Amino acid sequence: MERRENEAQSDEDVHAVDVHVIEEDNRHFLEFTYKEILKMPKTFRRYFRAEREVIFYRKRVRGIRSCSYEARYRRHGYNISVSAPTLEELKKRFIEALHAADAEINAPKVPTNFDEFTQYYFENFRKRKVKPLTLENDKYRYNNHLKPLFGCMRIKDITPAQCQKLIDGFIDKGQGKTADEVYSLLNVIFKMAIAHGIMERNPLAIVIKEKHFCKHGTALTKEEERELLTRTAGTRYQVLYAVALYTGLRPNELYTARIEGDFIIAVNSKRKTQRTEYKRIPITPMLRPYLVDVDELHFPRIEYMRDKIKAILPNHKLYDLRTTFYTRCQECGVADVARMEFVGHSLGALGDTYTDLSDDFLLKEGNKLKY
């Protein structure tokens, strides 16, 4: 490479690297101006200056009037090879290749260990897709059923046989619902691992899982209703069970329940939209006597309510109070659309879009609940 004919250098050229020709192998030092150096990634600049700014290029002649220039750099994790018809274009392409390589080198590394990858998935993806309570339940199932078995393994080393043994273990114990939940969670973890390119096939693809038929709740008889409320009289549980029994709220929605005029307002936990949606349940003739002089609702941990109802009605669970409310709505002739509003069921995409039931209508239908 010829030296500059004009010895008066500009300010930016003062920082340029001296050019030396290595005649024996046709290699030359590639010269960068100060401005060009500033365009390089910050990390690379440190290496560049520490190595006294040495980048080699070769000139290849392809005929009398045709030549090209090639530059390579293979150190510090970079593996760059570019070519161009001119030295100016070569430097431009070299800097572009530096940025592309730097982005790849500094990209966050996706863990390949099962436990580390699952935590990565929960934190970066799962929590943005599901409700906080769903994520909490997912973590509970993971820590209890999956982490002890697969936590220390590389995710790509998990075999279908291991997964089959896990699912069969739940089925053999009669825990069909748990088998479904664990299978579903494991499946989304594997699918995410495939999407990240750290495994090729889903081990669950050949796992045989018996279909689990979910057993729905059983409504309390009217005698059982009275027994539950009588045996909790004089305690805060009576009001709380009355609210659960005469609103049909899901157990996880009880925390959000509040009194607002003639209605109980609570978060609808089953809606998948990004915004929080609420349900409005009228204070019915069955519930009103239990809310005299009550302005606020304070629910304890759901586990306490579950244990207490089990002690009073051994054949029932807390969710059965929701089933009871739904059943009484049907028995008392509450309009289907009102009942769906009370329990928080969707009317379908079109129904949800164009249906806006008035408070007067909901109160009228709620007043039918008197038995």
Residue frames relative to the residue before (quaternion, step in Angstrom):
aa qw qx qy qz dx dy dz
M 1.0000 0.0000 0.0000 0.0000 0.00 0.00 0.00
E 0.4164 -0.7312 0.4832 0.2418 3.57 -0.78 1.04
R 0.4719 -0.6519 0.5075 0.3077 3.54 -1.14 0.67
R 0.6420 -0.5278 0.3835 0.4026 3.55 -1.23 0.47
E 0.4219 -0.6882 0.5281 0.2637 3.55 -1.03 0.77
N 0.7197 0.3810 -0.2294 0.5331 3.52 1.11 -0.75
E 0.3040 -0.8013 0.4908 0.1567 3.57 -0.46 1.22
A 0.5880 0.5600 -0.3783 0.4445 3.62 1.25 -0.36
Q 0.1282 -0.8214 0.5542 0.0425 3.54 -0.35 1.22
S 0.4895 -0.6282 0.5179 0.3123 3.55 -1.22 0.61
D 0.7055 -0.4550 0.3258 0.4348 3.61 -1.32 0.23
E 0.6997 0.4648 -0.2934 0.4564 3.57 0.90 -0.86
D 0.6634 0.5100 -0.3155 0.4474 3.58 1.12 -0.54
V 0.4810 0.6737 -0.4353 0.3540 3.55 1.26 -0.27
H 0.7211 0.4381 -0.2321 0.4840 3.56 1.10 -0.77
A 0.4312 0.7107 -0.4664 0.3025 3.58 1.24 0.05
V 0.4982 -0.6540 0.4854 0.2976 3.52 -1.21 0.60
D 0.5015 -0.6380 0.4885 0.3206 3.54 -0.99 0.78
V 0.3308 -0.7484 0.5467 0.1777 3.53 -1.06 0.78
H 0.0252 -0.7786 0.6269 -0.0118 3.56 -0.92 0.96
V 0.2937 -0.7573 0.5604 0.1619 3.55 -0.92 0.84
I 0.1763 -0.7495 0.6288 0.1090 3.54 -0.91 0.93
E 0.2801 -0.8383 0.4450 0.1442 3.49 0.06 1.32
E 0.6606 0.5749 -0.3365 0.3462 3.55 0.90 -0.89
D 0.8110 0.1756 -0.1259 0.5437 3.63 0.97 -0.58
N 0.5209 -0.6839 0.3902 0.3296 3.56 1.24 0.49
R 0.4690 0.6486 -0.4696 0.3726 3.62 1.08 0.65
H 0.1164 -0.7872 0.6047 0.0331 3.53 -1.12 0.77
F 0.4717 -0.6194 0.5341 0.3295 3.55 -1.27 0.36
L 0.3318 -0.7415 0.5496 0.1948 3.57 -0.86 0.99
E 0.2817 -0.7988 0.5191 0.1147 3.56 -0.68 1.13
F 0.0792 -0.7884 0.6097 0.0205 3.59 -0.89 1.00
T 0.4100 -0.6825 0.5448 0.2634 3.56 -1.06 0.76
Y 0.6871 -0.4674 0.3535 0.4295 3.56 -1.31 0.24
K 0.6475 0.5197 -0.3197 0.4565 3.58 0.95 -0.85
E 0.6597 0.5050 -0.3069 0.4644 3.56 0.99 -0.82
I 0.6206 0.5342 -0.3410 0.4618 3.57 1.04 -0.73
L 0.6520 0.5274 -0.3133 0.4457 3.59 0.99 -0.81
K 0.6309 0.5332 -0.3299 0.4570 3.58 1.20 -0.44
M 0.5571 0.6052 -0.3922 0.4116 3.59 1.23 -0.26
P 0.6102 -0.5288 0.4209 0.4134 3.64 -1.18 0.39
K 0.5991 -0.6034 0.3888 0.3547 3.59 -1.02 0.81
T 0.6458 0.5300 -0.3326 0.4376 3.58 0.93 -0.88
F 0.6831 0.4908 -0.2929 0.4547 3.56 0.90 -0.92
R 0.5873 0.5944 -0.3760 0.4005 3.60 1.05 -0.70
R 0.6287 0.5412 -0.3402 0.4427 3.59 1.03 -0.77
Y 0.6586 0.4853 -0.3072 0.4861 3.59 0.96 -0.88
F 0.6407 0.5691 -0.3145 0.4083 3.52 0.95 -0.99
R 0.7228 0.4237 -0.2453 0.4877 3.57 0.88 -0.95
A 0.6183 0.5495 -0.3466 0.4423 3.58 1.08 -0.74
E 0.7233 0.4002 -0.2320 0.5127 3.57 1.11 -0.68
R 0.5146 -0.6789 0.3864 0.3535 3.55 1.30 0.47
E 0.5969 -0.6543 0.3340 0.3225 3.48 1.08 1.00
V 0.3541 0.7419 -0.4891 0.2914 3.55 0.84 1.02
I 0.1359 0.7298 -0.6588 0.1217 3.53 -0.69 1.19
F 0.2655 -0.7842 0.5430 0.1401 3.58 -0.76 1.03
Y 0.0134 -0.7594 0.6471 0.0673 3.51 -1.27 0.45
R 0.2810 -0.7359 0.5915 0.1724 3.54 -1.29 0.41
K 0.2778 -0.7234 0.6056 0.1811 3.51 -1.16 0.61
R 0.0944 -0.7987 0.5938 0.0237 3.54 -0.74 1.09
V 0.2303 -0.7746 0.5789 0.1087 3.54 -0.74 1.09
R 0.1235 -0.8142 0.5668 0.0236 3.55 -0.76 1.07
G 0.7909 -0.0518 0.0200 0.6094 3.56 1.08 0.58
I 0.7395 -0.4026 0.2814 0.4602 3.53 -1.28 -0.08
R 0.8226 0.2066 -0.0800 0.5237 3.59 0.88 -0.92
S 0.6726 0.4828 -0.2932 0.4780 3.63 1.20 0.18
C 0.1587 0.7696 -0.6078 0.1148 3.53 -0.90 0.95
S 0.1370 -0.7676 0.6185 0.0975 3.55 -1.30 0.34
Y 0.3179 -0.7345 0.5727 0.1771 3.53 -1.31 0.41
E 0.0931 -0.7989 0.5937 0.0234 3.57 -0.96 0.87
A 0.0672 -0.7905 0.6085 0.0166 3.56 -1.02 0.90
R 0.0647 -0.7969 0.6004 0.0189 3.58 -1.02 0.81
Y 0.0128 0.7657 -0.6431 0.0021 3.53 -1.23 0.60
R 0.0744 0.8130 -0.5666 0.1115 3.58 -0.53 1.20
R 0.4827 0.6118 -0.4797 0.4032 3.53 0.41 1.28
H 0.8398 0.2380 -0.1558 0.4624 3.56 -1.36 0.36
G 0.7251 -0.4367 0.2447 0.4729 3.58 1.05 0.70
Y 0.5987 0.5414 -0.3643 0.4645 3.60 1.26 -0.14
N 0.0123 -0.7678 0.6406 0.0012 3.55 -1.10 0.72
I 0.1403 0.8305 -0.5093 0.1769 3.52 0.31 1.34
S 0.0813 0.7627 -0.6379 0.0690 3.52 -1.01 0.91
V 0.0948 0.8002 -0.5814 0.1130 3.59 -0.53 1.18
S 0.1027 -0.7735 0.6206 0.0776 3.55 -1.25 0.44
A 0.0074 0.7920 -0.6093 0.0379 3.56 -1.22 0.53
P 0.5643 -0.6230 0.4196 0.3425 3.58 -1.17 0.44
T 0.7749 0.1979 -0.1293 0.5862 3.62 1.21 -0.40
L 0.6166 -0.5595 0.4023 0.3806 3.54 -1.24 0.39
E 0.6212 0.5402 -0.3500 0.4470 3.60 1.02 -0.71
E 0.6752 0.4727 -0.2906 0.4860 3.56 0.96 -0.87
L 0.6013 0.5650 -0.3528 0.4414 3.58 1.10 -0.68
K 0.6656 0.4931 -0.3032 0.4711 3.57 0.93 -0.90
K 0.6360 0.5324 -0.3251 0.4542 3.58 0.97 -0.82
R 0.6903 0.4694 -0.2793 0.4745 3.58 0.87 -0.94
F 0.6149 0.5510 -0.3448 0.4466 3.58 1.07 -0.73
I 0.6646 0.4933 -0.2997 0.4746 3.61 0.94 -0.87
E 0.6327 0.5196 -0.3301 0.4699 3.60 1.01 -0.78
A 0.6613 0.4997 -0.3041 0.4696 3.58 0.97 -0.86
L 0.5930 0.5682 -0.3554 0.4463 3.59 1.12 -0.67
H 0.6782 0.4928 -0.2950 0.4584 3.59 0.88 -0.94
A 0.6460 0.5124 -0.3244 0.4635 3.57 0.98 -0.81
A 0.6734 0.4849 -0.2909 0.4761 3.59 0.95 -0.87
D 0.6419 0.5356 -0.3243 0.4426 3.58 1.00 -0.82
A 0.6368 0.5280 -0.3266 0.4573 3.58 1.02 -0.82
E 0.6684 0.4933 -0.2986 0.4699 3.58 1.02 -0.81
I 0.6549 0.5217 -0.3140 0.4476 3.60 0.97 -0.86
N 0.7702 0.3758 -0.1820 0.4820 3.56 0.94 -0.92
A 0.4159 0.6960 -0.4870 0.3247 3.59 1.24 0.12
P 0.5637 -0.6125 0.4186 0.3631 3.60 -1.00 0.76
K 0.4009 -0.7267 0.5098 0.2264 3.55 -0.87 0.94
V 0.3345 -0.7299 0.5621 0.1986 3.57 -0.86 0.98
P 0.4075 -0.7297 0.4852 0.2570 3.62 -0.64 1.04
T 0.3067 -0.7628 0.5446 0.1655 3.56 -1.12 0.65
N 0.5177 0.6008 -0.4146 0.4463 3.57 1.30 -0.14
F 0.5780 -0.6351 0.3796 0.3442 3.61 -0.89 0.92
D 0.6989 0.4625 -0.2905 0.4618 3.60 0.77 -0.95
E 0.6763 0.4900 -0.3035 0.4586 3.58 0.86 -0.90
F 0.6541 0.5027 -0.3218 0.4647 3.58 0.99 -0.79
T 0.6418 0.5249 -0.3329 0.4492 3.61 0.95 -0.81
Q 0.6452 0.5030 -0.3214 0.4768 3.60 0.97 -0.82
Y 0.6231 0.5344 -0.3190 0.4737 3.57 1.07 -0.80
Y 0.6643 0.5013 -0.2942 0.4700 3.59 0.96 -0.89
F 0.6443 0.5215 -0.3225 0.4571 3.60 0.90 -0.90
E 0.7320 0.4676 -0.2447 0.4309 3.55 0.79 -1.10
N 0.7873 0.3673 -0.1730 0.4641 3.60 0.90 -0.89
F 0.8060 0.2506 -0.1220 0.5222 3.60 1.12 -0.52
R 0.7125 0.4960 -0.2875 0.4046 3.56 0.62 -1.15
K 0.6936 0.4946 -0.2959 0.4322 3.59 0.84 -0.93
R 0.6441 0.5078 -0.3286 0.4683 3.60 1.21 -0.34
K 0.7017 0.4772 -0.2565 0.4627 3.56 1.24 -0.36
V 0.7924 0.2901 -0.1368 0.5189 3.59 0.98 -0.79
K 0.6322 -0.5182 0.4183 0.3960 3.55 -1.33 0.28
P 0.6444 -0.5413 0.3683 0.3950 3.62 -1.13 0.57
L 0.6567 0.5055 -0.3261 0.4548 3.61 0.97 -0.79
T 0.6234 0.5321 -0.3351 0.4648 3.58 1.06 -0.76
L 0.6511 0.5069 -0.3135 0.4700 3.57 0.96 -0.85
E 0.6295 0.5323 -0.3285 0.4609 3.57 1.01 -0.80
N 0.6686 0.4863 -0.2950 0.4791 3.59 0.97 -0.85
D 0.6127 0.5445 -0.3436 0.4583 3.58 1.05 -0.75
K 0.6712 0.4943 -0.2978 0.4653 3.58 0.91 -0.91
Y 0.6179 0.5389 -0.3400 0.4607 3.57 1.05 -0.74
R 0.6779 0.4722 -0.2952 0.4800 3.61 0.87 -0.93
Y 0.6416 0.5312 -0.3314 0.4431 3.57 0.95 -0.82
N 0.7039 0.4764 -0.2733 0.4504 3.59 0.79 -1.01
N 0.7168 0.4544 -0.2543 0.4637 3.59 1.07 -0.69
H 0.8268 0.2788 -0.1083 0.4763 3.59 0.92 -0.86
L 0.7782 0.3609 -0.1914 0.4770 3.62 0.99 -0.70
K 0.6561 0.5369 -0.3249 0.4192 3.58 0.87 -0.88
P 0.6618 0.5042 -0.3437 0.4355 3.67 0.83 -0.79
L 0.7173 0.4536 -0.2516 0.4652 3.59 1.07 -0.68
F 0.8320 0.2238 -0.0744 0.5022 3.58 0.79 -1.03
G 0.3996 0.7897 -0.4284 0.1818 3.59 1.24 -0.34
C 0.7641 0.3843 -0.2055 0.4756 3.61 0.88 -0.90
M 0.5781 0.6226 -0.3630 0.3826 3.60 1.25 -0.19
R 0.4868 -0.5636 0.5523 0.3746 3.51 -1.31 0.31
I 0.5432 -0.6700 0.3882 0.3245 3.55 -0.79 0.97
K 0.6729 0.5031 -0.3096 0.4453 3.61 1.02 -0.70
D 0.6290 0.5412 -0.3346 0.4467 3.61 1.26 -0.22
I 0.5057 0.6432 -0.4313 0.3801 3.62 1.24 -0.15
T 0.2415 -0.8128 0.5217 0.0942 3.57 -0.76 1.06
P 0.6294 -0.5248 0.4068 0.4037 3.59 -1.23 0.38
A 0.6227 0.5565 -0.3474 0.4264 3.60 1.02 -0.75
Q 0.6470 0.5095 -0.3193 0.4688 3.59 0.99 -0.78
C 0.6560 0.5024 -0.3039 0.4743 3.57 1.00 -0.82
Q 0.6388 0.5285 -0.3254 0.4547 3.58 0.98 -0.83
K 0.6493 0.5198 -0.3112 0.4597 3.57 0.97 -0.88
L 0.6329 0.5358 -0.3246 0.4549 3.59 1.03 -0.81
I 0.6994 0.4628 -0.2735 0.4710 3.59 0.80 -1.02
D 0.6398 0.5287 -0.3276 0.4515 3.59 0.96 -0.84
G 0.6094 0.5732 -0.3530 0.4189 3.58 1.06 -0.71
F 0.6644 0.4824 -0.3023 0.4843 3.58 1.00 -0.77
I 0.6414 0.5281 -0.3246 0.4520 3.58 0.97 -0.87
D 0.6598 0.5249 -0.3069 0.4416 3.59 0.92 -0.91
K 0.6970 0.4457 -0.2664 0.4945 3.58 1.15 -0.60
G 0.5193 -0.6477 0.4094 0.3785 3.58 1.28 0.00
Q 0.5189 0.6364 -0.4118 0.3952 3.58 1.24 0.40
G 0.0243 -0.8579 0.5129 -0.0219 3.54 0.66 1.17
K 0.6452 0.5198 -0.3257 0.4556 3.58 0.98 -0.78
T 0.6444 0.5077 -0.3155 0.4770 3.58 0.99 -0.83
A 0.6164 0.5446 -0.3396 0.4563 3.59 1.03 -0.79
D 0.6525 0.5121 -0.3096 0.4649 3.58 0.96 -0.87
E 0.6841 0.4999 -0.2868 0.4471 3.57 0.88 -0.97
V 0.6758 0.4814 -0.2942 0.4743 3.59 0.93 -0.89
Y 0.6247 0.5378 -0.3285 0.4612 3.58 1.01 -0.85
S 0.6699 0.5095 -0.2940 0.4529 3.58 0.89 -0.96
L 0.6765 0.4859 -0.2963 0.4675 3.59 0.90 -0.89
L 0.6529 0.5108 -0.3094 0.4660 3.57 0.93 -0.88
N 0.6322 0.5569 -0.3220 0.4319 3.55 1.04 -0.80
V 0.6907 0.4591 -0.2959 0.4739 3.61 0.87 -0.88
I 0.6007 0.5455 -0.3620 0.4588 3.61 1.10 -0.59
F 0.6733 0.4877 -0.2939 0.4716 3.58 0.91 -0.92
K 0.6465 0.5194 -0.3272 0.4530 3.60 0.94 -0.83
M 0.6514 0.4974 -0.3163 0.4777 3.58 1.01 -0.77
A 0.6299 0.5265 -0.3355 0.4620 3.60 1.03 -0.72
I 0.6317 0.5127 -0.3265 0.4811 3.59 1.04 -0.75
A 0.6493 0.5242 -0.3124 0.4539 3.59 0.98 -0.86
H 0.6957 0.4430 -0.2644 0.4998 3.59 1.16 -0.59
G 0.5048 -0.7022 0.3919 0.3138 3.57 1.28 0.07
I 0.5363 0.6357 -0.4192 0.3640 3.62 1.14 0.38
M 0.7561 0.1077 -0.1608 0.6252 3.57 1.32 0.17
E 0.4448 -0.7322 0.4620 0.2296 3.56 -1.12 0.65
R 0.8175 0.1576 -0.0459 0.5520 3.59 0.96 -0.85
N 0.4537 -0.6682 0.5232 0.2719 3.53 -1.18 0.64
P 0.4039 -0.7363 0.4829 0.2482 3.65 -0.53 1.09
L 0.6375 0.5505 -0.3333 0.4237 3.59 1.14 -0.53
A 0.4600 0.7162 -0.4332 0.2964 3.59 1.27 -0.26
I 0.7822 0.2783 -0.1657 0.5322 3.60 1.08 -0.61
V 0.4492 0.6790 -0.4620 0.3518 3.58 1.27 0.23
I 0.2981 -0.7527 0.5653 0.1582 3.58 -0.88 0.99
K 0.0116 0.8019 -0.5948 0.0546 3.56 -0.72 1.08
E 0.4018 -0.7128 0.5221 0.2406 3.54 -0.76 1.06
K 0.4968 -0.6525 0.4840 0.3053 3.54 -1.03 0.80
H 0.2322 -0.7779 0.5730 0.1124 3.55 -0.83 1.03
F 0.2183 -0.7655 0.5938 0.1172 3.54 -0.80 1.03
C 0.3538 -0.7708 0.4968 0.1838 3.53 -0.49 1.26
K 0.3185 -0.7371 0.5679 0.1810 3.54 -0.90 0.97
H 0.3099 -0.7775 0.5216 0.1650 3.54 -0.58 1.18
G 0.6790 -0.5153 0.3488 0.3897 3.52 -1.31 0.36
T 0.3358 -0.7132 0.5818 0.2000 3.53 -1.32 0.40
A 0.4286 -0.7186 0.4859 0.2526 3.57 -0.74 1.04
L 0.4746 -0.6370 0.5241 0.3070 3.54 -1.14 0.67
T 0.4463 -0.6191 0.5533 0.3338 3.55 -1.17 0.48
K 0.6471 -0.5152 0.3741 0.4193 3.58 -1.23 0.30
E 0.6120 0.5372 -0.3481 0.4644 3.57 1.11 -0.61
E 0.6565 0.4995 -0.3117 0.4716 3.58 1.02 -0.79
E 0.5800 0.5649 -0.3692 0.4563 3.59 1.09 -0.65
R 0.6870 0.4856 -0.2810 0.4619 3.54 0.82 -1.04
E 0.6442 0.5288 -0.3298 0.4435 3.59 0.95 -0.84
L 0.6515 0.5235 -0.3174 0.4480 3.58 0.92 -0.89
L 0.7267 0.4342 -0.2495 0.4703 3.58 0.85 -0.96
T 0.6282 0.5298 -0.3383 0.4586 3.60 1.12 -0.59
R 0.7203 0.4598 -0.2573 0.4511 3.57 0.88 -0.93
T 0.6924 0.4058 -0.2894 0.5217 3.60 1.26 -0.16
A 0.3510 0.7494 -0.4926 0.2693 3.60 1.27 0.17
G 0.7790 0.3084 -0.2440 0.4883 3.56 -1.02 0.82
T 0.6934 0.3771 -0.2751 0.5489 3.61 1.27 0.04
R 0.6278 -0.5437 0.3901 0.3977 3.56 -1.21 0.34
Y 0.5586 0.6310 -0.3868 0.3744 3.56 1.20 -0.46
Q 0.5780 0.5964 -0.3966 0.3911 3.60 1.05 -0.58
V 0.6656 0.4848 -0.3010 0.4810 3.61 0.90 -0.91
L 0.6817 0.5087 -0.2953 0.4352 3.56 0.89 -0.93
Y 0.6607 0.4748 -0.3093 0.4924 3.59 1.00 -0.78
A 0.6159 0.5395 -0.3511 0.4542 3.60 1.06 -0.69
V 0.6423 0.5089 -0.3241 0.4726 3.59 0.98 -0.81
A 0.6696 0.4914 -0.3033 0.4671 3.59 0.88 -0.91
L 0.6897 0.5085 -0.2719 0.4379 3.56 0.96 -0.91
Y 0.8056 0.2999 -0.1300 0.4941 3.59 0.93 -0.88
T 0.6600 0.4240 -0.3498 0.5121 3.58 1.20 0.55
G 0.3516 -0.7588 0.4828 0.2597 3.58 1.17 -0.51
L 0.3199 0.7574 -0.5144 0.2438 3.60 1.15 0.41
R 0.4942 -0.6113 0.5245 0.3271 3.54 -1.14 0.64
P 0.6435 -0.5453 0.3564 0.4019 3.62 -1.05 0.59
N 0.7093 0.4540 -0.2793 0.4613 3.60 0.91 -0.84
E 0.6258 0.5303 -0.3429 0.4578 3.61 1.25 -0.15
L 0.5013 0.6850 -0.4179 0.3238 3.59 1.21 -0.38
Y 0.5880 0.5930 -0.3677 0.4093 3.60 1.06 -0.73
T 0.7438 0.4408 -0.2191 0.4523 3.58 1.00 -0.85
A 0.4736 0.7095 -0.4263 0.3009 3.61 1.26 -0.17
R 0.0720 0.7732 -0.6277 0.0544 3.55 -1.05 0.81
I 0.4525 -0.6667 0.5245 0.2752 3.54 -1.24 0.53
E 0.0582 0.7860 -0.6102 0.0802 3.56 -0.84 1.02
G 0.8096 -0.1532 0.0543 0.5640 3.56 -0.05 1.30
D 0.8019 -0.2298 0.2065 0.5114 3.56 -0.74 -1.11
F 0.6791 0.4835 -0.2710 0.4814 3.57 1.28 0.19
I 0.3098 -0.6369 0.6582 0.2552 3.47 -1.46 0.32
I 0.1347 -0.7855 0.6021 0.0473 3.58 -0.74 1.09
A 0.0999 0.7912 -0.5959 0.0948 3.58 -0.94 0.91
V 0.5658 -0.5815 0.4605 0.3600 3.56 -1.24 0.48
N 0.3377 -0.7024 0.5871 0.2189 3.55 -1.06 0.82
S 0.2537 -0.8371 0.4686 0.1235 3.56 -0.20 1.27
K 0.6831 0.5193 -0.2915 0.4227 3.60 1.16 -0.30
R 0.5199 0.6197 -0.4409 0.3891 3.61 1.18 0.08
K 0.3476 -0.7803 0.4946 0.1602 3.56 -0.93 0.96
T 0.4605 0.6841 -0.4577 0.3323 3.59 1.24 0.05
Q 0.6153 -0.5717 0.4007 0.3661 3.56 -1.26 0.42
R 0.6920 0.4486 -0.2886 0.4864 3.58 1.06 -0.65
T 0.5204 -0.6279 0.4819 0.3204 3.56 -1.21 0.54
E 0.1330 -0.7896 0.5966 0.0539 3.57 -0.86 0.99
Y 0.2418 -0.7822 0.5640 0.1074 3.53 -1.10 0.79
K 0.2651 -0.7239 0.6096 0.1846 3.52 -1.29 0.47
R 0.2373 -0.7626 0.5897 0.1197 3.56 -1.18 0.68
I 0.0133 -0.7944 0.6067 -0.0255 3.55 -0.62 1.14
P 0.4281 -0.7111 0.4850 0.2754 3.62 -0.66 1.01
I 0.4480 -0.6147 0.5622 0.3245 3.54 -1.22 0.53
T 0.2214 -0.8333 0.4995 0.0843 3.54 -0.14 1.36
P 0.6826 -0.4700 0.3525 0.4346 3.61 -1.25 0.22
M 0.6301 0.5315 -0.3393 0.4532 3.61 1.14 -0.54
L 0.7267 0.4396 -0.2376 0.4715 3.60 1.04 -0.76
R 0.5771 0.6593 -0.3756 0.3019 3.57 0.97 -0.85
P 0.6600 0.5227 -0.3482 0.4122 3.70 0.80 -0.82
Y 0.6835 0.4926 -0.2904 0.4537 3.61 1.13 -0.55
L 0.6978 0.4628 -0.2659 0.4777 3.58 1.28 -0.20
V 0.3247 0.7378 -0.5201 0.2823 3.58 1.21 0.38
D 0.8462 0.0447 -0.0978 0.5219 3.57 -0.82 1.12
V 0.5439 0.5730 -0.4213 0.4453 3.59 1.19 0.46
D 0.1244 -0.8182 0.5601 0.0384 3.60 -0.65 1.11
E 0.7985 0.1608 -0.0679 0.5761 3.55 1.10 -0.68
L 0.2905 -0.7391 0.5841 0.1679 3.53 -1.24 0.62
H 0.0231 -0.7913 0.6107 -0.0169 3.58 -0.86 0.98
F 0.1279 -0.8203 0.5562 0.0374 3.54 -0.30 1.28
P 0.4032 -0.6833 0.5478 0.2654 3.60 -1.06 0.76
R 0.7180 -0.3555 0.3108 0.5114 3.58 -1.21 -0.26
I 0.5654 -0.6339 0.4138 0.3276 3.54 -0.95 0.95
E 0.5748 0.6029 -0.3816 0.4007 3.60 1.09 -0.65
Y 0.6330 0.5340 -0.3346 0.4496 3.61 1.03 -0.75
M 0.6662 0.4929 -0.3008 0.4720 3.57 0.96 -0.87
R 0.6354 0.5264 -0.3297 0.4588 3.57 1.05 -0.75
D 0.6669 0.5036 -0.3054 0.4564 3.57 0.91 -0.89
K 0.6803 0.5084 -0.2967 0.4366 3.58 0.92 -0.91
I 0.6635 0.4821 -0.3205 0.4740 3.60 0.94 -0.81
K 0.6189 0.5397 -0.3440 0.4554 3.59 1.10 -0.65
A 0.6484 0.5171 -0.3181 0.4593 3.57 1.08 -0.71
I 0.7071 0.4416 -0.2591 0.4877 3.59 1.08 -0.72
L 0.7913 0.1017 -0.0213 0.6025 3.58 0.94 -0.96
P 0.2373 -0.8398 0.4706 0.1299 3.61 0.26 1.27
N 0.7062 0.4648 -0.2677 0.4621 3.60 1.10 -0.59
H 0.7012 0.4327 -0.2665 0.5001 3.59 1.25 0.13
K 0.2344 -0.7321 0.6198 0.1578 3.53 -1.35 0.34
L 0.7157 -0.4728 0.2983 0.4186 3.55 -1.26 0.35
Y 0.6427 0.5443 -0.3347 0.4227 3.60 0.97 -0.79
D 0.5507 0.6259 -0.3906 0.3903 3.60 1.21 -0.45
L 0.5690 0.5832 -0.3954 0.4241 3.61 1.16 -0.41
R 0.6186 0.5194 -0.3351 0.4850 3.60 1.11 -0.63
T 0.6415 0.5120 -0.3184 0.4742 3.57 0.98 -0.85
T 0.6294 0.5389 -0.3299 0.4524 3.58 1.02 -0.78
F 0.6516 0.5135 -0.3154 0.4609 3.60 0.90 -0.91
Y 0.6510 0.5157 -0.3144 0.4598 3.58 0.91 -0.93
T 0.6588 0.5154 -0.2987 0.4595 3.57 0.99 -0.90
R 0.6715 0.4958 -0.3038 0.4594 3.60 0.92 -0.88
C 0.5931 0.5576 -0.3646 0.4521 3.61 1.07 -0.65
Q 0.6691 0.4836 -0.2975 0.4795 3.57 0.97 -0.84
E 0.6706 0.5128 -0.2963 0.4467 3.57 0.92 -0.91
C 0.7346 0.4135 -0.2264 0.4881 3.60 1.07 -0.75
G 0.5465 -0.6762 0.3727 0.3242 3.59 1.23 0.22
V 0.2750 0.7526 -0.5471 0.2422 3.59 1.08 0.61
A 0.5422 -0.6362 0.4423 0.3249 3.59 -0.90 0.95
D 0.5976 -0.6080 0.3888 0.3494 3.57 -0.99 0.89
V 0.6768 0.5035 -0.3098 0.4387 3.59 0.86 -0.95
A 0.6439 0.5018 -0.3214 0.4799 3.60 1.08 -0.68
R 0.6382 0.5259 -0.3268 0.4575 3.57 0.96 -0.85
M 0.6395 0.5196 -0.3222 0.4661 3.58 1.00 -0.83
E 0.6386 0.5183 -0.3184 0.4714 3.58 1.05 -0.77
F 0.6533 0.5341 -0.3149 0.4345 3.58 0.92 -0.92
V 0.7738 0.3677 -0.1922 0.4786 3.59 0.80 -1.01
G 0.5108 -0.6949 0.3926 0.3194 3.58 1.30 -0.05
H 0.4012 0.6966 -0.4993 0.3232 3.58 1.10 0.60
S 0.5209 -0.6395 0.4696 0.3149 3.55 -1.15 0.64
L 0.3589 -0.7070 0.5659 0.2261 3.56 -1.19 0.65
G 0.6124 -0.4856 0.3524 0.5147 3.55 1.30 0.04
A 0.6843 -0.5072 0.3222 0.4131 3.57 -1.19 0.50
L 0.6954 0.4615 -0.2773 0.4760 3.57 0.90 -0.93
G 0.6605 0.5175 -0.3099 0.4471 3.58 0.95 -0.87
D 0.6630 0.5021 -0.3095 0.4610 3.57 0.94 -0.85
T 0.6545 0.5339 -0.3105 0.4361 3.57 1.06 -0.75
Y 0.8211 0.2902 -0.1130 0.4784 3.57 0.86 -0.97
T 0.6370 0.5160 -0.3401 0.4608 3.60 1.23 0.09
D 0.0995 0.7659 -0.6267 0.1035 3.56 -0.80 1.08
L 0.1593 -0.8404 0.5142 0.0623 3.54 0.16 1.34
S 0.4458 -0.7043 0.4903 0.2547 3.56 -0.96 0.92
D 0.6167 -0.5431 0.4189 0.3862 3.56 -1.26 0.47
D 0.6217 0.5553 -0.3444 0.4320 3.60 1.01 -0.79
F 0.6598 0.5006 -0.3088 0.4676 3.58 0.96 -0.86
L 0.6722 0.5000 -0.3028 0.4544 3.58 0.89 -0.91
L 0.6469 0.5088 -0.3196 0.4695 3.60 1.01 -0.77
K 0.6313 0.5357 -0.3293 0.4539 3.57 1.02 -0.83
E 0.6918 0.4583 -0.2803 0.4825 3.56 0.93 -0.89
G 0.6335 0.5408 -0.3310 0.4435 3.58 1.04 -0.72
N 0.6344 0.5494 -0.3249 0.4362 3.59 1.09 -0.69
K 0.5438 0.6045 -0.4054 0.4178 3.58 1.27 -0.17
L 0.6124 0.5512 -0.3505 0.4453 3.58 1.21 -0.42
K 0.3967 0.6593 -0.5277 0.3598 3.53 0.21 1.36
Y 0.2112 0.7912 -0.5364 0.2040 3.56 -0.36 1.19
